[in-house]
Amino acid sequence: MSVVLLAHEQFPDRAKTAVSILRYDDTEITAVLDRDNAGKRVNDFLPDVQDAPIVAGMDDVGACDELIVGIAPIGGGFEDSWRPDVRAALERGCDVTSGLHYFLEDDEEFRSLADEHDCELWDVRKPPADLTVSDGIAADVDAEIVLTVGTDCSVGKMTATRELYEAARDRGVDCGFIPTGQTGIMIERWGLPIDRVISDFAAGAVEEMILDRGDDHDYLFVEGQGSIVHPAYSGVTCAILHGAMADELVLCHEAGREAIHGYEDVSLPPLSSYLDLYENLAEPVHETNVVAGALNTRSVETDDAARAAVADYADAIDAPATDPVRFDIDDVLEEIL
C-alpha cells in the first residue's frame, strides 16, 4: 500500500498530521503535495523521517492507493483549493482519508466519485453513534495509564506519546497506544476522535478505549489533546483527563511558547502552575501526578541551547524531562516505568 499526503502551503511546520505519519507510520509514502515546496524532498526539511518527493499536485504522482489529508487547521475546515487533488485521487481509484471536521463523505461530489470508482472515504473524525457517558471505571483495568497533557495545543503531545510508546515497546515492555485524535487514529487505524464526540460522552469514549485495551497490556500510553488553559480546547482536555483516570501524567511544552496558540493575547501561566492545575483537577476522579516532561525544541537551533532549555524546563516542573525527538528518552521512560 502506498500513500500520498496532502499538505499544501503548510509543510512541514503546520502539517503535523503529515509529519507524524512520515515519522511513525510504516506505510510507503509516495509523495507529499505542497505547491509552495514542489521540487524539493521531505528530507530537505526533516532528515529524521521517511523521505519522499514533494510535488505540486496529484497530476505529478505515480501509482498510489490512498490520499490522506495531512493538515489539521484550526476549525477543521476544507480548503476549496484542495478539491482538484481529492477529485483526481478518487478518479484514479484511490481511497481518501481525512481528519477534518468537514466530512468528505457528506460532500456530494466526493461521495459520487467514490461510489463510481469504488473508493472508500474515511472521515476519521466521525465518531460512532453508540457512545455513552463514563462509568468512572477506567482505573479498574490492569494496565498503568500514562497520559500526556500540555501547556497549550500543538506542543507535541501526540509525538511525545508516540515516542514513549515506541521506546517502551523497543525495551520489551508490554504496552498499547490509545489514539484520541485524527493523527493517532490514522497511524493506528483505530481510535475515537474525542474533539468530535458529544461533550456528555467524551469521557466515556476515552474510557471505552481504555477498557478495550487495558487488560491486554501492562502500560497504556494515551494521546492527550489541547490544554486545560486553552480557551477553545480545555473541554476535550478535561474529558480525556477524567475518562482515562491516568496514573501518571507527562507534561508537554514547546520551548519559547509564551502565549496560547490562536489566542496570542492570552499569556501562558507559569510552567510550575500546571502541576497543580492538572493534578488538582484529576484528584476527585482519580489521583495522579506529573512525573515527567517533554519539551519540543524545534525552534531552538543548536543542540547545546536545546539541552539548556530542557534542563530549565525540568527545573521548572521539578521532574525529569527531555525532547523525545531530539534527545535520549531513557531517563523519562525510566521514571514512568
C-alpha positions in Angstrom: 0.0 0.0 0.0 1.3 3.5 -0.9 0.0 6.8 0.4 0.1 10.4 -0.8 -0.1 13.2 1.9 -1.9 16.5 1.1 -0.1 19.4 2.9 -0.5 22.4 0.6 1.3 25.5 1.7 1.7 24.1 5.3 4.6 21.6 5.1 6.3 20.9 7.4 5.6 23.4 10.2 1.8 23.5 10.1 1.2 20.0 8.8 1.7 18.0 12.0 -0.5 15.1 10.8 1.6 14.6 7.7 4.8 14.9 9.6 3.6 12.3 12.2 2.6 9.9 9.5 6.0 10.3 7.9 7.7 9.7 11.2 5.6 6.9 12.7 3.6 5.1 10.0 5.3 2.1 8.3 3.2 2.7 5.1 5.2 3.7 2.0 4.7 7.5 1.3 4.7 8.1 -2.4 4.7 11.9 -2.3 3.7 15.0 -0.3 1.5 17.5 -2.1 2.7 21.1 -1.3 2.6 23.7 -4.1 5.0 26.0 -2.2 7.8 23.4 -1.9 7.3 21.4 -5.1 10.5 20.0 -6.5 12.1 19.5 -3.0 12.1 16.4 -0.8 10.8 15.7 2.7 14.4 15.1 4.0 15.3 18.6 2.9 13.2 19.7 5.8 13.0 16.7 8.1 16.1 14.5 7.9 14.9 12.0 10.5 11.7 10.8 8.9 10.7 8.7 5.8 11.8 10.6 2.7 9.5 11.3 -0.3 9.3 13.8 -3.2 7.3 17.0 -2.7 5.1 17.7 -5.7 2.5 20.3 -6.7 -0.5 18.0 -7.2 -1.9 14.6 -7.9 -1.0 15.0 -11.6 2.7 14.7 -10.6 2.1 11.5 -8.6 2.7 7.9 -9.8 0.7 4.9 -8.7 -0.8 5.1 -5.2 -3.6 3.6 -3.1 -4.7 6.4 -0.8 -4.7 10.1 -0.3 -4.5 11.4 3.2 -5.3 15.0 4.1 -2.3 15.7 6.3 -3.4 19.1 7.6 -5.4 19.9 10.7 -6.2 23.6 10.6 -8.0 25.4 13.4 -11.7 24.7 13.0 -11.0 21.6 10.8 -12.4 23.2 7.6 -11.9 22.1 4.0 -10.0 24.4 1.7 -11.6 24.5 -1.7 -8.1 24.7 -3.4 -7.7 21.0 -2.2 -10.7 19.9 -4.2 -8.9 19.2 -7.5 -6.4 16.8 -5.8 -9.1 14.9 -3.9 -11.2 14.7 -7.1 -8.1 13.4 -9.0 -7.4 10.8 -6.4 -10.9 9.4 -6.4 -11.0 9.4 -10.2 -7.8 7.2 -10.1 -9.4 4.8 -7.7 -7.6 5.9 -4.5 -9.2 5.9 -1.1 -9.2 9.2 0.7 -8.7 9.7 4.4 -9.4 13.0 6.2 -9.2 14.1 9.8 -11.1 17.3 9.2 -14.4 18.4 10.9 -15.7 18.8 7.3 -16.8 15.3 6.3 -15.8 14.2 2.8 -18.5 11.5 2.7 -21.1 14.3 3.1 -19.7 16.1 0.1 -22.0 15.3 -2.9 -19.2 15.4 -5.5 -16.8 13.3 -3.5 -19.5 10.7 -2.5 -20.5 10.3 -6.1 -16.9 9.9 -7.3 -16.2 7.4 -4.5 -19.2 5.3 -5.5 -18.3 5.5 -9.2 -14.7 4.4 -8.7 -15.2 2.0 -5.8 -13.2 4.1 -3.3 -13.5 4.5 0.4 -13.9 7.8 2.1 -12.8 7.6 5.7 -13.7 10.6 7.8 -11.5 9.9 10.8 -13.2 12.5 13.0 -16.7 11.0 12.6 -17.4 9.2 15.9 -19.8 6.2 16.2 -23.3 6.7 17.3 -23.4 4.3 20.2 -21.2 6.2 22.7 -22.3 6.8 26.3 -21.3 8.6 29.5 -18.4 7.4 31.5 -18.9 4.9 34.3 -15.8 6.0 36.1 -14.1 2.6 35.8 -11.1 3.1 33.6 -8.9 2.7 36.7 -10.1 -0.8 37.2 -8.0 -2.1 34.2 -4.7 -4.0 34.8 -2.6 -1.5 32.8 -0.8 1.5 34.2 -2.3 4.5 32.4 0.1 7.2 31.2 -1.4 10.4 29.7 0.3 13.3 28.0 -1.0 16.7 28.9 0.0 20.1 27.6 0.7 23.7 28.4 -1.0 24.5 25.2 -2.3 22.9 22.0 0.2 21.9 19.3 3.2 21.5 21.6 3.9 17.8 20.7 1.6 15.7 22.9 1.0 13.1 20.1 4.7 13.0 19.3 5.7 12.6 22.9 3.1 9.8 23.4 4.3 8.0 20.4 8.0 8.3 21.3 7.3 7.0 24.8 5.2 4.1 23.4 7.7 3.1 20.8 10.7 3.4 23.2 8.8 1.3 25.8 7.9 -1.3 23.2 11.5 -1.4 21.9 12.6 -2.1 25.5 10.3 -5.1 25.6 7.5 -3.5 27.7 4.0 -4.8 27.0 2.3 -1.6 26.1 -0.5 -0.1 24.0 -1.3 3.2 22.4 -4.6 4.9 22.8 -5.4 7.3 19.9 -7.7 10.2 20.8 -7.1 12.4 17.7 -7.0 12.2 14.0 -3.3 11.7 13.6 -3.0 8.9 16.1 -6.1 7.2 14.6 -4.6 7.4 11.1 -1.4 5.8 12.3 -3.1 3.1 14.4 -6.1 2.6 12.1 -8.4 2.7 15.1 -9.5 5.0 17.9 -12.0 7.7 18.8 -11.8 11.4 17.9 -12.5 13.0 21.3 -12.8 16.5 20.0 -15.7 15.5 17.8 -17.6 13.5 20.4 -20.7 15.0 22.1 -19.4 16.5 25.3 -21.5 14.3 27.6 -20.0 11.2 26.0 -16.3 12.4 25.6 -15.0 11.0 28.9 -17.0 7.8 28.2 -15.3 7.5 24.7 -11.9 7.6 26.4 -13.0 5.1 29.0 -14.3 2.8 26.3 -10.8 2.6 24.6 -9.1 2.1 28.0 -11.4 -0.8 28.8 -11.0 -2.3 25.4 -7.2 -2.5 25.7 -6.4 -2.1 29.4 -6.3 -5.7 30.4 -4.2 -6.7 27.4 -1.1 -4.7 28.3 1.0 -3.6 31.3 1.0 0.0 30.2 -1.2 2.2 28.1 0.1 5.4 26.6 -2.8 7.8 26.0 -2.6 10.6 23.4 -3.5 13.9 25.0 -5.4 16.8 23.4 -5.5 20.6 23.9 -4.7 22.2 27.2 -6.6 22.8 30.4 -6.0 26.6 30.0 -6.9 26.8 26.3 -10.0 29.0 25.7 -11.2 26.7 22.9 -9.9 23.2 23.8 -10.0 22.9 27.6 -13.2 20.8 27.4 -11.6 17.9 25.4 -8.5 18.0 27.7 -10.7 17.6 30.8 -12.7 14.8 29.2 -9.5 12.8 28.5 -8.1 13.5 31.9 -11.2 12.2 33.7 -12.1 9.5 31.2 -8.6 8.0 31.2 -8.2 8.1 35.0 -4.4 8.2 34.4 -1.9 7.0 36.9 0.9 9.2 35.6 1.0 12.4 33.6 3.7 13.7 31.2 3.6 17.5 30.8 4.4 18.7 27.2 5.5 22.2 26.3 7.2 24.0 23.4 10.4 26.0 24.1 9.8 29.7 23.6 6.0 29.4 23.7 4.7 32.4 25.7 1.1 32.8 24.5 -1.8 30.4 23.8 -1.9 29.2 20.2 -4.6 31.1 18.3 -5.1 33.4 21.2 -1.9 35.3 21.2 -3.2 38.0 23.6 -3.6 35.3 26.3 -0.3 34.5 28.1 0.6 31.1 29.3 0.6 30.7 33.1 4.0 29.9 34.8 5.1 26.4 34.0 5.1 25.2 37.6 1.5 26.1 38.0 0.4 23.4 35.5 1.3 20.7 38.0 -1.4 21.8 40.5 -3.8 22.6 37.7 -3.8 19.1 36.2 -3.3 17.2 39.5 -6.0 19.0 41.4 -8.5 18.7 38.5 -7.8 15.0 38.3 -7.8 14.2 42.0 -11.6 13.9 42.7 -11.9 11.3 40.0 -8.5 9.6 40.2 -5.4 10.8 41.9 -2.4 11.3 39.6 0.9 13.1 39.4 3.0 14.8 36.7 6.1 12.5 36.8 8.0 13.8 33.7 8.1 16.4 31.0 8.6 16.5 27.2 9.9 19.7 25.7 9.5 20.5 22.0 12.7 22.3 21.0 12.1 22.6 17.2 12.6 26.3 17.3 15.9 26.0 19.1 18.8 26.0 16.6 21.7 24.3 18.4 21.7 21.1 20.5 23.6 22.9 23.3 20.9 25.5 23.5 18.2 22.8 23.4 19.8 20.9 26.2 19.9 24.1 28.3 16.2 24.6 27.5 15.4 21.1 28.6 17.3 21.5 31.8 15.5 24.7 32.6 12.2 23.1 31.9 13.0 20.1 34.1 13.8 22.5 36.9 10.6 24.5 36.3 8.4 21.4 36.7 10.7 19.6 39.2 10.7 16.4 37.1 12.9 14.7 34.6 12.4 16.0 31.0 13.7 15.6 27.5 13.0 16.5 23.9 11.9 12.9 22.9 12.7 13.5 19.2 16.0 15.3 19.6 17.5 13.6 22.6 17.6 10.4 24.6 14.3 9.4 26.2 15.6 6.8 28.7 15.5 8.9 31.9 11.9 10.0 31.3 10.8 6.5 30.4 12.6 5.1 33.4 10.7 7.5 35.6 7.4 6.3 34.1 8.2 2.6 34.3 
